[in-house]
Amino acid sequence: MITSTKSLSMKDKVLANIPKEETIASYTCCSCQSVKEGKPWITVDFPDNLYHACSYSCNRKMDDVLPKGYYDLIVNKEDFNEPMPVIRTKPKYEPFNFLTDTEIKHMSTEEYAKYEENLDTEFLLNPTRSKVYYEQLENEEHERLIENESSDSSEDVSCDDY
């Protein structure tokens, strides 16, 4: 018996690997109520009902329907082999301590440069608080000038007419 040794072309090999008439399932997202085709982002079996969500945000909106810690109820666990929760942490913000004029005068040059840098950052982060601080410094300076003027004028007038 003679067998045919016809070799397949690349096109035939590719076409042979394509599944024939694959059906695409559709579902309705329980959160946004939109009809989607394909596989849902998550499917939860609770209680005797399948809840589908098309995205993470839609799943988060179903928190009032689903119980807390429902990982055991997820049908498509293969999509969540390594759940990585997104934990948003606020950067630690240490409140800036404004110094008085006297404290600033006792600083070294390096300390003053660092203080000025932190003061500029505080002004960007909290301009209202910084404005109040600068106004307070101006008021203290104004008070000091008034006190100096009054003490200078009292020294000039040393005789008392009474």
C-alpha positions as CSV (number, residue, x, y, z in Angstrom):
1,M,0.0,0.0,0.0
2,I,1.2,3.4,-0.9
3,T,0.7,6.2,1.6
4,S,0.5,9.8,0.6
5,T,3.1,12.0,2.2
6,K,1.4,15.3,1.4
7,S,2.8,18.0,3.7
8,L,0.4,20.6,5.1
9,S,1.0,24.2,4.3
10,M,1.3,26.8,7.1
11,K,-2.2,28.1,6.4
12,D,-3.6,24.6,6.8
13,K,-1.8,24.1,10.1
14,V,-3.1,27.4,11.5
15,L,-6.7,26.7,10.3
16,A,-6.6,23.3,11.9
17,N,-5.8,24.8,15.3
18,I,-8.7,27.2,15.3
19,P,-11.8,26.0,17.2
20,K,-14.9,25.7,15.1
21,E,-17.9,27.9,15.9
22,E,-17.0,28.8,19.5
23,T,-19.9,30.3,21.3
24,I,-19.4,33.5,23.3
25,A,-21.4,33.6,26.6
26,S,-23.1,36.7,27.7
27,Y,-24.0,37.9,31.2
28,T,-25.6,40.9,32.9
29,C,-23.5,42.9,35.4
30,C,-25.4,43.0,38.7
31,S,-24.1,46.4,39.5
32,C,-24.3,48.5,36.3
33,Q,-27.0,46.2,34.7
34,S,-25.2,46.2,31.3
35,V,-25.2,43.1,29.2
36,K,-21.6,42.0,28.5
37,E,-20.1,39.3,26.3
38,G,-17.3,37.0,27.4
39,K,-16.2,36.1,30.9
40,P,-17.2,38.3,33.9
41,W,-14.5,39.9,36.0
42,I,-15.9,38.0,39.0
43,T,-18.8,35.6,39.7
44,V,-20.1,35.0,43.2
45,D,-22.5,32.2,44.2
46,F,-24.6,33.7,47.0
47,P,-27.3,32.6,48.1
48,D,-28.2,30.2,45.3
49,N,-27.8,33.0,42.9
50,L,-24.9,34.0,40.7
51,Y,-23.8,37.6,41.0
52,H,-21.6,38.8,38.1
53,A,-19.5,42.0,38.0
54,C,-17.8,43.3,34.9
55,S,-15.1,45.3,36.7
56,Y,-13.5,45.9,40.0
57,S,-15.5,49.1,40.5
58,C,-18.8,47.3,39.8
59,N,-17.7,44.6,42.3
60,R,-17.1,47.3,45.0
61,K,-20.6,48.7,44.4
62,M,-22.0,45.3,45.3
63,D,-20.6,45.3,48.9
64,D,-24.1,45.9,50.3
65,V,-25.4,42.8,48.6
66,L,-22.5,40.4,49.2
67,P,-21.3,39.3,52.7
68,K,-17.9,40.4,54.1
69,G,-15.1,38.0,53.3
70,Y,-16.9,36.2,50.4
71,Y,-13.7,34.7,48.9
72,D,-15.1,31.2,49.5
73,L,-18.2,32.0,47.4
74,I,-16.2,33.1,44.3
75,V,-16.8,30.8,41.3
76,N,-13.9,31.9,39.1
77,K,-11.2,31.6,41.8
78,E,-8.6,30.8,39.1
79,D,-8.7,34.5,38.2
80,F,-7.8,35.4,41.7
81,N,-4.9,33.0,42.5
82,E,-2.9,35.8,44.2
83,P,-5.3,38.4,45.4
84,M,-3.4,41.6,46.0
85,P,-5.4,44.2,47.9
86,V,-4.8,47.8,47.1
87,I,-4.1,49.5,50.3
88,R,-4.0,53.3,50.1
89,T,-1.9,54.8,52.7
90,K,-1.6,58.5,53.2
91,P,1.9,59.7,53.3
92,K,2.9,60.6,56.8
93,Y,2.7,64.3,57.3
94,E,4.5,65.6,60.3
95,P,3.1,68.9,61.4
96,F,5.5,71.8,60.9
97,N,6.4,73.7,64.1
98,F,6.7,77.4,63.5
99,L,9.4,79.0,65.5
100,T,9.4,82.4,67.2
101,D,11.8,85.2,66.2
102,T,13.9,84.5,69.3
103,E,14.2,80.8,68.5
104,I,15.2,81.6,64.9
105,K,17.9,84.1,66.1
106,H,19.5,81.3,68.1
107,M,19.8,78.9,65.2
108,S,23.0,78.1,63.3
109,T,23.3,78.9,59.6
110,E,22.7,75.2,58.7
111,E,19.7,74.9,61.0
112,Y,18.3,78.1,59.6
113,A,18.7,76.9,56.0
114,K,16.9,73.7,56.8
115,Y,14.2,75.6,58.7
116,E,13.7,77.9,55.7
117,E,13.4,74.9,53.4
118,N,10.8,73.2,55.6
119,L,9.0,76.6,55.9
120,D,8.7,76.9,52.1
121,T,7.3,73.3,51.9
122,E,4.8,74.1,54.7
123,F,3.8,77.3,52.8
124,L,3.1,75.2,49.7
125,L,1.1,72.5,51.6
126,N,-0.7,74.9,54.0
127,P,-0.7,78.5,52.8
128,T,-3.3,79.8,55.2
129,R,-1.5,78.6,58.3
130,S,1.8,80.0,56.9
131,K,0.1,83.3,56.2
132,V,-1.0,83.5,59.8
133,Y,2.5,82.8,61.0
134,Y,4.0,85.5,58.8
135,E,1.4,88.0,60.1
136,Q,2.2,87.0,63.6
137,L,5.9,87.6,63.0
138,E,5.1,91.1,61.5
139,N,3.0,91.9,64.5
140,E,5.7,90.9,66.9
141,E,8.2,93.0,65.0
142,H,5.8,96.0,65.1
143,E,5.3,95.6,68.9
144,R,9.1,95.5,69.4
145,L,9.5,98.7,67.4
146,I,6.8,100.4,69.4
147,E,8.4,99.3,72.7
148,N,11.8,100.5,71.6
149,E,10.4,103.9,70.5
150,S,8.6,104.3,73.8
151,S,11.7,103.3,75.8
152,D,13.9,105.7,73.7
153,S,11.4,108.6,74.2
154,S,11.2,108.0,78.0
155,E,15.0,108.2,78.3
156,D,15.1,111.5,76.5
157,V,12.6,113.1,78.8
158,S,14.2,112.5,82.2
159,C,12.8,115.4,84.1
160,D,9.4,115.3,85.5
161,D,7.4,118.5,85.9
162,Y,5.5,117.3,88.9
